[in-house]
Amino acid sequence: MNIRLLILSCIVVSLTWFIPCYAQNQQQPATLRSVLLHELRTGHNQAEWFAPISAAVDGLSAEQARWQPPAGAHSAGQLTYHLLFWNRRALEKFQGKPESKFSGNNDETFTNFDDKQWADVVKQLDQVMTDLEKLVESADEQKLASIAPTIANICTHNAYHVGQIVYVRKLQGSWNPEKGVK
């Protein structure tokens, strides 16, 4: 089975459960667009079931972003840079722009982090997430259907790494539990 067809099938099956549950809490029935926007926004800057990217990096200094836990785990800065790299690359592809250079070595998407650019990395990631939301808002139905599997994967990927950022911050002692994860 084609991997895209498999992913799309998984999304459709998930949506048959999720949309009715989501729609119960909404004024209007949920759509593919509304579900994708909800997932992008709650992963970006709207706290709901888990901490979004904005909360995970909020108040983190460049020095704290550089700190690596024992045993060689990634720093919060490396994880944030990794999210910026992959989210930007997907956005560029959706927009028909040349994708960011990539050697194929995923380690580079972590290790190319430079703490001197921490504030800029956070700002760029926020802008990329905003641009992804705008893309989903404005996409016609055909474009929306074609990008939906990737958007769903982006949301899952972001949630996974945001959880890691929160965990690193907890280990470091720089996490504020009032931000949603006690």
C-alpha positions in Angstrom: 0.0 0.0 0.0 1.2 3.5 -0.9 2.5 5.2 2.3 0.5 8.4 1.5 -2.6 6.4 1.1 -1.9 4.6 4.4 -1.3 7.9 6.2 -4.5 9.5 4.7 -6.5 6.4 5.7 -5.2 6.7 9.3 -6.2 10.4 9.3 -9.7 9.6 7.9 -10.2 6.9 10.5 -9.0 9.2 13.3 -11.2 12.0 12.1 -14.3 9.8 12.1 -13.8 9.6 15.9 -12.3 13.0 16.5 -14.6 15.2 14.5 -17.9 14.2 16.3 -16.1 14.6 19.7 -14.6 17.9 18.7 -17.9 19.2 17.2 -19.7 18.6 20.4 -17.8 21.5 21.9 -18.2 23.8 18.9 -20.9 26.0 17.5 -20.6 24.5 14.1 -19.5 21.1 12.8 -15.8 20.4 12.6 -14.2 20.2 9.2 -10.8 19.0 8.1 -9.6 22.6 8.0 -10.9 23.4 11.5 -9.3 20.3 13.0 -6.0 21.0 11.3 -6.1 24.6 12.5 -7.0 23.5 16.0 -4.0 21.1 16.1 -1.6 23.7 14.7 -2.7 26.4 17.1 -2.7 24.2 20.2 0.8 23.0 19.3 1.9 26.6 18.5 0.5 29.1 21.0 -2.8 28.0 22.5 -2.5 25.9 25.6 -5.0 23.1 25.9 -4.2 19.5 26.8 -0.5 20.1 26.7 2.0 22.9 26.6 2.4 24.6 23.2 5.7 25.6 21.6 5.3 29.2 22.8 5.0 28.1 26.5 7.8 25.5 26.2 10.4 28.2 25.1 8.9 31.1 27.0 11.4 32.8 29.4 14.3 30.4 28.4 17.6 32.3 28.1 20.2 31.4 25.5 22.4 29.9 28.2 19.5 27.7 29.4 18.6 26.8 25.8 22.2 25.5 25.4 22.2 23.3 28.5 22.3 19.6 27.7 21.0 16.9 30.1 23.4 14.1 31.1 24.0 11.2 28.7 24.1 13.4 25.6 20.4 14.2 25.3 19.5 17.2 23.2 19.2 20.7 24.7 16.0 22.7 24.5 17.7 24.9 21.9 18.7 22.0 19.8 15.1 20.6 19.9 13.7 24.0 19.0 16.1 24.4 16.1 15.1 21.0 14.9 11.4 22.0 14.9 12.3 25.2 13.1 14.2 23.3 10.4 11.5 20.7 9.7 8.5 23.1 10.0 10.2 25.6 7.7 11.1 22.9 5.2 7.5 21.7 5.0 6.2 25.3 4.6 8.7 26.0 1.8 7.6 22.8 0.0 3.9 23.7 0.4 4.6 27.2 -0.9 6.5 25.8 -3.9 9.8 27.4 -2.8 13.2 25.7 -2.8 13.5 23.7 0.4 16.3 24.5 2.9 19.5 22.8 2.2 19.7 19.4 3.8 22.5 16.7 3.6 20.1 14.0 4.6 21.8 13.7 8.1 19.1 14.4 10.6 21.7 15.0 13.3 22.5 18.3 11.6 19.0 19.5 12.3 19.9 19.4 16.0 23.6 20.2 16.1 23.5 23.3 13.9 21.9 25.2 16.8 23.9 28.2 17.9 22.8 29.7 21.2 23.9 33.2 20.0 20.9 33.0 17.7 18.4 31.7 20.3 16.0 34.7 20.2 16.0 34.6 16.4 15.3 30.8 16.3 12.3 31.3 18.6 11.0 34.2 16.6 11.5 32.3 13.3 9.7 29.3 14.6 6.8 31.4 15.8 6.6 33.0 12.3 6.7 29.6 10.5 3.9 28.2 12.7 1.8 31.4 12.0 2.5 30.9 8.2 1.5 27.3 8.4 -1.8 28.3 10.1 -2.4 31.0 7.4 -1.7 28.4 4.7 -4.3 26.0 6.1 -6.8 28.9 6.5 -6.4 30.0 2.9 -5.9 26.6 1.1 -8.6 25.5 -1.4 -10.1 22.1 -0.7 -7.8 20.3 -3.1 -4.7 21.8 -1.6 -6.0 21.2 1.9 -6.6 17.5 1.1 -3.1 17.2 -0.4 -1.3 18.8 2.6 -3.4 17.3 5.4 -1.3 14.2 6.0 1.8 16.3 6.3 0.2 18.9 8.6 -1.1 16.0 10.8 2.5 14.6 11.0 3.9 18.1 11.7 1.5 18.5 14.7 2.5 15.1 16.1 6.2 15.8 15.6 5.9 19.2 17.2 4.0 17.8 20.3 6.6 15.0 20.7 9.6 17.4 20.7 7.8 20.1 22.8 7.3 17.3 25.4 11.1 16.8 25.3 11.7 20.5 25.7 9.5 20.6 28.8 11.3 17.5 30.2 14.7 19.1 29.6 13.6 22.2 31.3 12.3 20.2 34.3 15.7 18.4 34.6 17.3 21.8 34.4 15.0 23.4 37.0 13.9 26.1 34.6 10.3 24.9 33.9 7.4 26.8 35.4 4.7 24.3 36.2 2.1 27.0 36.0 2.6 26.8 32.2 0.6 23.6 32.1 2.7 20.6 33.0 3.2 20.0 36.7 
